[in-house]
């Protein structure tokens, strides 16, 4: 399912304009990203946990040229689904 499909479904389900549904969904995504960056994790009960993960800097070697390059450390967002979500997903399989 794409974001546009979620927006259309929200608009239809709650009888709101598509533009408003898109704004709401964008706000939710923004809050999740912002709070994960600030606090390290965001837990949505019954759905899962978004966690900030650090990937350390490292040297890599280009196999074609043999030149070593350093890649800076960076942060990623990981997601761990809740047990409830996993049970629901496995019931449908």
Buried (B, 14 or more C-beta within 10 A) or exposed (E): EEEEEEBBEBBEEEEEEEEEBBEBBEEEEEEBEEEBEEEEEBEEEEEBBBBBEEEEEEEEEEEEEEEEEEEEEEEEBEEEEBEEBEEEEEEEE
